[in-house]
Structures are given as C-alpha cells and as structure tokens.
Amino acid sequence: MKARANRRRGIARGRRLFAGAEAELVPQARLSGPMPWVIAIMVALTAIALAAGLALGNTVTAASAEIAGGVTVQLVEPRPDVRQREAARALDALRVVPGVASMRLVPQQELDALVSPWLGTGIDSTQGIGVPVPALIDVRLTHAATRERIAQVRRALRGVAPSARVDAQAEWLKPVFDAIVSLQWLAIALVALLAAALAAAVLLAARSALGANRDTIEIVHLLGGTDSQIARVFQRSMAVDAAGGGLVGLALAMVVILSLGRRFAGLGAGMVSSGALVWSDWLLLALVPLLAAGLAMLTARLTVMHALRKML
C-alpha cells in the first residue's frame, strides 16, 4: 500500500512537472533543511577572510609606496656638539647628491617623543643624563632606494660625517612586509578552502535529496522527463537557499568587518590606517553571495546530472 501511495504521488508530481510547475517535483522542505544556515556561515567566513586579505594588501601597497624612496641617516656621534656639526655638514652634502628629492633633520623633540616610552623624558645628554640619542635625517629619493643609490649617499657622507649610518627604510620594514604578505596568502587559502567546503556541503545535500526522492525521479523519467528538467528543480532550490543564506552571511560579515575597522581606526597608527578598504574592495565583498549562489547552483546541477546518469 505504501509503495502504491508513493507511486501515485510520484505520478502526480510528474504530471505537474509537464504542467509547468516543476518546482513541485520535489517538496521544497526536503531540499532546504539546514542548507541556508550552512551557506550563511560559509559566506560570512569567506567575506571576513577576503576583507582581511584585501586590507593586508592595501597596507603593503600603501606602505611600500610611501617608503620606497625613503632613506634614514643616523649620526651616532656621542658628543652633542660634534654631532650637530656633522648634521649640518651632512645636510649640505646631501643637497648636491643626484637623486635626492628632499631631506629633513628630525627635531630633538620628535626624537625624545620616540624614545620616551622606553627611556623616559629628558634623555638629552646635554642635561647630564649621559644617554646620547643619534641625530636622524629623513631623506627622500626621487626613485626607489636601491643599493646603488644607498652606496652613493654613503660616499657623499663619508668625509663630512664619519659617524653616519645610512639605511633604506624599506629594509627596516622588510620582515614586517614579508609577514603581512604571508598572512595575505593565508587569507586567500582560507577563501579557497571555504569555497571548497561550500561545494562539498551542496554536493552532500543534493545527493541526500536525490536519494530521498528516488522513486519520484524514476516515475518522472517514465513519464518522459529529462535529466536536465530534474536537475533544474534541484538547481533552483539550491539557488534559493544560497541566495537567502548568502545575504544573511554577508550581513553578519559586514557587522564584524565594520566593528573591527572602527577598532583598528582607533589605534591611529599610520600602517594600520593605510589598510582601510576602498570602494572596489566593498564591491568585491558584495559579490561574495552572488558567487556563492553561482557555485551552489553549478555544484547542484553537476551532482544531480552525474547521479542521474548512474541511477537510471
């Protein structure tokens, strides 16, 4: 009796398929289940990971452009009077070096502010404290600070400022940049893994729905239904789940991203503030639910078509 009832229901659904109501071929509740929430979680995590990768990329790009031509000259002479004379001669020598766009002797007040968190205030050796602070000259080159240009600056200062140490600012921050790039690749890998996990979840859901509706599908085939028509039903159902779950996931991700953005903006650090998302980044984040829906639809269709070829 139960088999006959199932067969009658299958025939009725098959007739509705050819009557134009193909979404009723399989009850919608059997296809949905927890899938919208699974997709919402996947989309939220993907958007957060993507936002992190984009912010890290913006940080590296902005910081690299800012310090690409930056050179720092340290005058480590411990005697303040000699150090001041060397600084004056170094500025005169740098003005005639080809490729130097600008230079600035960092004021003593700024140096005190830089080291005061560790050494306290009033660390100038002229006050008898005996803690000499090197004089710093911030030099900007017209082009990137290559080894050849650094060597040229060193040669210009060798005779007038023997205690000068010349370093490219990019070299100081290279370990930081390398770490940020590694984190960026980690974010990209996480996005790829989440996309694969989403496809796997859709695949399992589609297979489960196929198994639960096998009798109905066989009857639809007997009535002349094609594999493409049956796959379209599952594809549409998964598209609805993915669209709803994707929007919920994107909303959750936006709350997290905006909250973290305000937290980092409050730090006031230059490198952190340069990692703010731009309009193109927000546009890419808005595409995440659409891409998730497309991936879910494609996975569902391929899974159903492959299973139907093996089933019948």
C-alpha positions as a LaTeX table, in Angstrom:
\begin{tabular}{lrrr}
\hline
Residue & $x$ (\AA) & $y$ (\AA) & $z$ (\AA) \\
\hline
Met1 & 0.00 & 0.00 & 0.00 \\
Lys2 & 2.79 & 2.39 & 0.91 \\
Ala3 & 4.60 & 1.70 & $-2.37$ \\
Arg4 & 1.41 & 2.35 & $-4.33$ \\
Ala5 & 0.85 & 5.62 & $-2.47$ \\
Asn6 & 4.41 & 6.71 & $-3.22$ \\
Arg7 & 3.94 & 5.80 & $-6.87$ \\
Arg8 & 0.68 & 7.78 & $-7.08$ \\
Arg9 & 2.34 & 10.81 & $-5.52$ \\
Gly10 & 5.25 & 10.45 & $-7.92$ \\
Ile11 & 2.91 & 10.29 & $-10.92$ \\
Ala12 & 1.09 & 13.39 & $-9.69$ \\
Arg13 & 4.34 & 15.30 & $-9.33$ \\
Gly14 & 5.46 & 14.13 & $-12.73$ \\
Arg15 & 2.24 & 15.45 & $-14.28$ \\
Arg16 & 2.76 & 18.79 & $-12.52$ \\
Leu17 & 6.26 & 18.91 & $-13.97$ \\
Phe18 & 4.90 & 18.86 & $-17.50$ \\
Ala19 & 2.13 & 21.25 & $-16.49$ \\
Gly20 & 4.74 & 23.92 & $-15.81$ \\
Ala21 & 5.08 & 23.66 & $-12.01$ \\
Glu22 & 8.39 & 21.86 & $-11.98$ \\
Ala23 & 9.40 & 23.36 & $-8.62$ \\
Glu24 & 6.80 & 20.99 & $-7.05$ \\
Leu25 & 8.52 & 17.89 & $-8.34$ \\
Val26 & 10.32 & 17.51 & $-5.02$ \\
Pro27 & 8.93 & 19.05 & $-1.80$ \\
Gln28 & 10.90 & 22.17 & $-1.01$ \\
Ala29 & 11.33 & 21.22 & 2.65 \\
Arg30 & 13.28 & 18.11 & 1.65 \\
Leu31 & 15.81 & 20.16 & $-0.27$ \\
Ser32 & 16.32 & 23.06 & 2.11 \\
Gly33 & 16.82 & 21.80 & 5.64 \\
Pro34 & 19.84 & 23.43 & 7.29 \\
Met35 & 21.49 & 24.41 & 3.99 \\
Pro36 & 20.63 & 28.15 & 4.13 \\
Trp37 & 22.31 & 28.42 & 7.52 \\
Val38 & 25.32 & 26.42 & 6.38 \\
Ile39 & 25.68 & 28.72 & 3.38 \\
Ala40 & 25.25 & 31.79 & 5.60 \\
Ile41 & 28.12 & 30.67 & 7.82 \\
Met42 & 30.33 & 29.89 & 4.83 \\
Val43 & 29.61 & 33.24 & 3.18 \\
Ala44 & 30.24 & 35.15 & 6.41 \\
Leu45 & 33.60 & 33.45 & 6.98 \\
Thr46 & 34.56 & 33.90 & 3.33 \\
Ala47 & 33.72 & 37.61 & 3.35 \\
Ile48 & 35.67 & 38.18 & 6.57 \\
Ala49 & 38.71 & 36.29 & 5.25 \\
Leu50 & 38.50 & 38.15 & 1.93 \\
Ala51 & 38.25 & 41.51 & 3.70 \\
Ala52 & 41.31 & 40.64 & 5.78 \\
Gly53 & 43.28 & 39.73 & 2.66 \\
Leu54 & 42.24 & 42.94 & 0.89 \\
Ala55 & 43.11 & 45.09 & 3.92 \\
Leu56 & 46.52 & 43.46 & 4.23 \\
Gly57 & 47.14 & 44.03 & 0.53 \\
Asn58 & 46.20 & 47.70 & 0.87 \\
Thr59 & 48.56 & 48.02 & 3.83 \\
Val60 & 51.52 & 46.59 & 1.94 \\
Thr61 & 50.80 & 48.65 & $-1.19$ \\
Ala62 & 50.42 & 51.95 & 0.66 \\
Ala63 & 53.39 & 51.42 & 2.96 \\
Ser64 & 55.65 & 50.27 & 0.12 \\
Ala65 & 54.77 & 53.30 & $-1.99$ \\
Glu66 & 55.36 & 55.63 & 0.95 \\
Ile67 & 58.79 & 54.35 & 1.95 \\
Ala68 & 60.10 & 53.10 & $-1.40$ \\
Gly69 & 62.36 & 56.13 & $-1.78$ \\
Gly70 & 62.94 & 56.70 & 1.93 \\
Val71 & 66.45 & 56.69 & 3.42 \\
Thr72 & 67.36 & 57.26 & 7.07 \\
Val73 & 70.72 & 58.74 & 8.02 \\
Gln74 & 71.76 & 58.18 & 11.64 \\
Leu75 & 74.57 & 60.24 & 13.16 \\
Val76 & 75.73 & 58.15 & 16.11 \\
Glu77 & 78.43 & 60.55 & 17.34 \\
Pro78 & 78.05 & 60.59 & 21.18 \\
Arg79 & 79.29 & 64.18 & 21.64 \\
Pro80 & 76.38 & 66.57 & 21.08 \\
Asp81 & 78.43 & 69.48 & 19.70 \\
Val82 & 80.27 & 67.26 & 17.21 \\
Arg83 & 77.01 & 65.55 & 16.28 \\
Gln84 & 75.38 & 68.88 & 15.49 \\
Arg85 & 78.27 & 69.94 & 13.27 \\
Glu86 & 78.16 & 66.60 & 11.44 \\
Ala87 & 74.42 & 67.02 & 10.91 \\
Ala88 & 74.90 & 70.46 & 9.37 \\
Arg89 & 77.66 & 69.21 & 7.05 \\
Ala90 & 75.60 & 66.14 & 6.13 \\
Leu91 & 72.66 & 68.31 & 5.09 \\
Asp92 & 74.92 & 70.42 & 2.88 \\
Ala93 & 76.43 & 67.30 & 1.29 \\
Leu94 & 73.04 & 65.70 & 0.65 \\
Arg95 & 71.75 & 68.76 & $-1.19$ \\
Val96 & 74.18 & 68.15 & $-4.05$ \\
Val97 & 73.70 & 64.36 & $-4.28$ \\
Pro98 & 71.90 & 63.43 & $-7.53$ \\
Gly99 & 68.52 & 61.79 & $-6.99$ \\
Val100 & 67.82 & 63.37 & $-3.58$ \\
Ala101 & 64.37 & 64.96 & $-3.66$ \\
Ser102 & 64.20 & 66.29 & $-0.10$ \\
Met103 & 65.73 & 65.93 & 3.35 \\
Arg104 & 64.77 & 66.84 & 6.89 \\
Leu105 & 66.69 & 66.86 & 10.14 \\
Val106 & 64.37 & 65.30 & 12.71 \\
Pro107 & 63.97 & 67.77 & 15.61 \\
Gln108 & 65.18 & 66.74 & 19.04 \\
Gln109 & 61.62 & 66.99 & 20.39 \\
Glu110 & 60.46 & 64.28 & 17.98 \\
Leu111 & 63.38 & 62.05 & 18.93 \\
Asp112 & 62.56 & 62.50 & 22.62 \\
Ala113 & 58.95 & 61.55 & 21.92 \\
Leu114 & 60.06 & 58.41 & 20.06 \\
Val115 & 62.26 & 57.07 & 22.87 \\
Ser116 & 60.38 & 58.42 & 25.88 \\
Pro117 & 58.18 & 55.29 & 26.27 \\
Trp118 & 61.36 & 53.29 & 26.95 \\
Leu119 & 63.85 & 55.81 & 28.37 \\
Gly120 & 61.54 & 58.42 & 29.85 \\
Thr121 & 61.73 & 62.15 & 29.29 \\
Gly122 & 64.77 & 64.39 & 29.45 \\
Ile123 & 67.22 & 61.89 & 27.95 \\
Asp124 & 69.32 & 64.51 & 26.13 \\
Ser125 & 72.97 & 64.04 & 27.06 \\
Thr126 & 73.44 & 67.80 & 27.29 \\
Gln127 & 71.45 & 67.72 & 30.52 \\
Gly128 & 73.96 & 65.45 & 32.17 \\
Ile129 & 71.92 & 62.29 & 31.88 \\
Gly130 & 74.52 & 60.71 & 29.61 \\
Val131 & 72.19 & 58.93 & 27.17 \\
Pro132 & 73.20 & 60.12 & 23.68 \\
Val133 & 70.47 & 59.95 & 21.08 \\
Pro134 & 71.60 & 59.75 & 17.43 \\
Ala135 & 70.61 & 62.58 & 15.13 \\
Leu136 & 68.30 & 61.45 & 12.34 \\
Ile137 & 68.00 & 62.84 & 8.84 \\
Asp138 & 64.96 & 61.74 & 6.82 \\
Val139 & 65.97 & 61.65 & 3.14 \\
Arg140 & 63.57 & 61.18 & 0.22 \\
Leu141 & 64.92 & 60.00 & $-3.12$ \\
Thr142 & 63.29 & 60.60 & $-6.47$ \\
His143 & 63.33 & 56.85 & $-7.17$ \\
Ala144 & 63.41 & 53.64 & $-5.16$ \\
Ala145 & 66.24 & 53.32 & $-2.65$ \\
Thr146 & 68.35 & 50.72 & $-4.44$ \\
Arg147 & 71.72 & 49.50 & $-3.23$ \\
Glu148 & 73.50 & 51.71 & $-5.75$ \\
Arg149 & 71.71 & 54.85 & $-4.54$ \\
Ile150 & 72.36 & 53.95 & $-0.89$ \\
Ala151 & 76.06 & 53.49 & $-1.69$ \\
Gln152 & 76.07 & 56.88 & $-3.43$ \\
Val153 & 74.66 & 58.57 & $-0.31$ \\
Arg154 & 77.22 & 56.82 & 1.88 \\
Arg155 & 80.08 & 58.03 & $-0.30$ \\
Ala156 & 78.78 & 61.60 & $-0.11$ \\
Leu157 & 78.69 & 61.48 & 3.71 \\
Arg158 & 81.89 & 59.56 & 4.33 \\
Gly159 & 84.15 & 62.60 & 4.51 \\
Val160 & 81.81 & 65.08 & 6.22 \\
Ala161 & 80.03 & 62.80 & 8.72 \\
Pro162 & 82.19 & 59.82 & 9.73 \\
Ser163 & 79.59 & 58.55 & 12.22 \\
Ala164 & 76.79 & 58.44 & 9.64 \\
Arg165 & 74.89 & 55.21 & 9.10 \\
Val166 & 72.69 & 55.06 & 6.01 \\
Asp167 & 69.81 & 52.60 & 5.74 \\
Ala168 & 66.88 & 52.19 & 3.38 \\
Gln169 & 63.60 & 52.43 & 5.26 \\
Ala170 & 62.20 & 49.58 & 3.19 \\
Glu171 & 64.91 & 47.28 & 4.57 \\
Trp172 & 63.83 & 48.02 & 8.13 \\
Leu173 & 60.25 & 47.01 & 7.40 \\
Lys174 & 61.00 & 44.09 & 5.06 \\
Pro175 & 60.37 & 41.45 & 7.78 \\
Val176 & 57.06 & 43.14 & 8.55 \\
Phe177 & 56.10 & 43.20 & 4.87 \\
Asp178 & 57.05 & 39.53 & 4.48 \\
Ala179 & 54.86 & 38.61 & 7.45 \\
Ile180 & 51.93 & 40.63 & 6.08 \\
Val181 & 52.26 & 39.01 & 2.64 \\
Ser182 & 52.27 & 35.58 & 4.31 \\
Leu183 & 49.06 & 36.47 & 6.15 \\
Gln184 & 47.57 & 37.67 & 2.88 \\
Trp185 & 48.29 & 34.33 & 1.21 \\
Leu186 & 46.81 & 32.60 & 4.26 \\
Ala187 & 43.61 & 34.60 & 3.81 \\
Ile188 & 43.47 & 33.65 & 0.12 \\
Ala189 & 43.97 & 29.98 & 1.00 \\
Leu190 & 41.19 & 30.23 & 3.59 \\
Val191 & 38.81 & 31.68 & 0.99 \\
Ala192 & 39.62 & 28.80 & $-1.36$ \\
Leu193 & 39.08 & 26.23 & 1.40 \\
Leu194 & 35.74 & 27.77 & 2.35 \\
Ala195 & 34.64 & 27.69 & $-1.30$ \\
Ala196 & 35.58 & 24.01 & $-1.47$ \\
Ala197 & 33.70 & 23.34 & 1.79 \\
Leu198 & 30.62 & 25.09 & 0.40 \\
Ala199 & 30.74 & 22.98 & $-2.76$ \\
Ala200 & 31.12 & 19.82 & $-0.66$ \\
Ala201 & 28.13 & 20.75 & 1.51 \\
Val202 & 25.97 & 21.38 & $-1.56$ \\
Leu203 & 27.12 & 18.10 & $-3.09$ \\
Leu204 & 26.12 & 16.14 & 0.01 \\
Ala205 & 22.76 & 17.93 & 0.25 \\
Ala206 & 21.99 & 17.24 & $-3.41$ \\
Arg207 & 22.88 & 13.57 & $-3.08$ \\
Ser208 & 20.73 & 13.26 & 0.03 \\
Ala209 & 17.76 & 14.86 & $-1.71$ \\
Leu210 & 18.22 & 12.58 & $-4.71$ \\
Gly211 & 18.22 & 9.51 & $-2.52$ \\
Ala212 & 15.12 & 10.64 & $-0.65$ \\
Asn213 & 13.20 & 11.23 & $-3.89$ \\
Arg214 & 14.47 & 8.34 & $-5.99$ \\
Asp215 & 11.00 & 6.84 & $-6.58$ \\
Thr216 & 9.59 & 10.16 & $-7.75$ \\
Ile217 & 12.52 & 10.71 & $-10.11$ \\
Glu218 & 12.12 & 7.24 & $-11.65$ \\
Ile219 & 8.44 & 7.89 & $-12.34$ \\
Val220 & 9.20 & 11.28 & $-13.88$ \\
His221 & 11.62 & 9.53 & $-16.22$ \\
Leu222 & 8.93 & 7.02 & $-17.16$ \\
Leu223 & 6.61 & 9.91 & $-17.99$ \\
Gly224 & 9.23 & 11.40 & $-20.34$ \\
Gly225 & 11.02 & 13.82 & $-18.05$ \\
Thr226 & 14.64 & 14.52 & $-18.92$ \\
Asp227 & 17.67 & 14.66 & $-16.66$ \\
Ser228 & 18.00 & 18.37 & $-17.37$ \\
Gln229 & 14.44 & 19.06 & $-16.18$ \\
Ile230 & 15.00 & 17.16 & $-12.96$ \\
Ala231 & 18.37 & 18.81 & $-12.35$ \\
Arg232 & 16.76 & 22.22 & $-12.86$ \\
Val233 & 14.46 & 21.60 & $-9.89$ \\
Phe234 & 17.37 & 20.90 & $-7.54$ \\
Gln235 & 19.34 & 23.75 & $-9.07$ \\
Arg236 & 16.55 & 26.25 & $-8.41$ \\
Ser237 & 16.03 & 25.04 & $-4.87$ \\
Met238 & 19.73 & 25.37 & $-4.11$ \\
Ala239 & 19.79 & 28.83 & $-5.68$ \\
Val240 & 17.04 & 29.99 & $-3.32$ \\
Asp241 & 18.89 & 28.54 & $-0.32$ \\
Ala242 & 22.18 & 30.08 & $-1.42$ \\
Ala243 & 20.64 & 33.50 & $-2.08$ \\
Gly244 & 18.93 & 33.69 & 1.30 \\
Gly245 & 21.88 & 32.27 & 3.21 \\
Gly246 & 24.33 & 34.43 & 1.29 \\
Leu247 & 22.54 & 37.65 & 2.18 \\
Val248 & 22.37 & 36.69 & 5.85 \\
Gly249 & 26.03 & 35.72 & 5.82 \\
Leu250 & 27.06 & 38.96 & 4.13 \\
Ala251 & 25.12 & 40.99 & 6.71 \\
Leu252 & 26.88 & 39.17 & 9.55 \\
Ala253 & 30.25 & 39.66 & 7.88 \\
Met254 & 29.63 & 43.39 & 7.40 \\
Val255 & 28.87 & 43.80 & 11.10 \\
Val256 & 32.15 & 42.10 & 12.01 \\
Ile257 & 34.20 & 43.98 & 9.39 \\
Leu258 & 32.84 & 47.40 & 10.35 \\
Ser259 & 33.34 & 46.69 & 14.05 \\
Leu260 & 36.94 & 45.63 & 13.52 \\
Gly261 & 37.51 & 48.59 & 11.21 \\
Arg262 & 36.48 & 51.03 & 13.92 \\
Arg263 & 38.72 & 49.26 & 16.42 \\
Phe264 & 41.78 & 49.48 & 14.18 \\
Ala265 & 41.00 & 53.07 & 13.18 \\
Gly266 & 41.15 & 53.99 & 16.85 \\
Leu267 & 44.78 & 52.89 & 17.02 \\
Gly268 & 45.84 & 55.89 & 14.92 \\
Ala269 & 48.89 & 54.07 & 13.52 \\
Gly270 & 49.92 & 55.01 & 10.01 \\
Met271 & 50.40 & 51.48 & 8.67 \\
Val272 & 47.12 & 50.30 & 10.21 \\
Ser273 & 45.13 & 53.23 & 8.82 \\
Ser274 & 46.55 & 52.63 & 5.33 \\
Gly275 & 44.85 & 49.21 & 5.29 \\
Ala276 & 41.32 & 50.64 & 5.13 \\
Leu277 & 39.07 & 49.09 & 2.50 \\
Val278 & 38.35 & 51.16 & $-0.62$ \\
Trp279 & 35.16 & 51.18 & $-2.69$ \\
Ser280 & 36.40 & 48.46 & $-5.04$ \\
Asp281 & 37.03 & 46.20 & $-2.05$ \\
Trp282 & 33.47 & 46.71 & $-0.80$ \\
Leu283 & 32.17 & 45.93 & $-4.29$ \\
Leu284 & 34.13 & 42.68 & $-4.31$ \\
Leu285 & 32.72 & 41.77 & $-0.89$ \\
Ala286 & 29.20 & 42.42 & $-2.17$ \\
Leu287 & 29.81 & 39.87 & $-4.94$ \\
Val288 & 30.54 & 37.07 & $-2.46$ \\
Pro289 & 26.86 & 35.99 & $-2.06$ \\
Leu290 & 26.38 & 36.02 & $-5.84$ \\
Leu291 & 29.49 & 33.91 & $-6.35$ \\
Ala292 & 28.35 & 31.55 & $-3.59$ \\
Ala293 & 24.93 & 31.18 & $-5.22$ \\
Gly294 & 26.53 & 30.51 & $-8.59$ \\
Leu295 & 28.86 & 27.92 & $-7.09$ \\
Ala296 & 25.96 & 26.23 & $-5.29$ \\
Met297 & 23.82 & 26.12 & $-8.44$ \\
Leu298 & 26.64 & 24.74 & $-10.56$ \\
Thr299 & 27.60 & 22.13 & $-7.96$ \\
Ala300 & 23.98 & 21.03 & $-7.52$ \\
Arg301 & 23.43 & 20.69 & $-11.26$ \\
Leu302 & 26.64 & 18.75 & $-11.90$ \\
Thr303 & 25.99 & 16.49 & $-8.92$ \\
Val304 & 22.42 & 15.71 & $-9.95$ \\
Met305 & 23.29 & 15.15 & $-13.61$ \\
His306 & 26.13 & 12.81 & $-12.67$ \\
Ala307 & 23.97 & 10.90 & $-10.20$ \\
Leu308 & 21.08 & 10.55 & $-12.66$ \\
Arg309 & 23.37 & 9.07 & $-15.31$ \\
Lys310 & 24.46 & 6.42 & $-12.82$ \\
Met311 & 20.99 & 5.91 & $-11.32$ \\
Leu312 & 18.96 & 5.31 & $-14.46$ \\
\hline
\end{tabular}
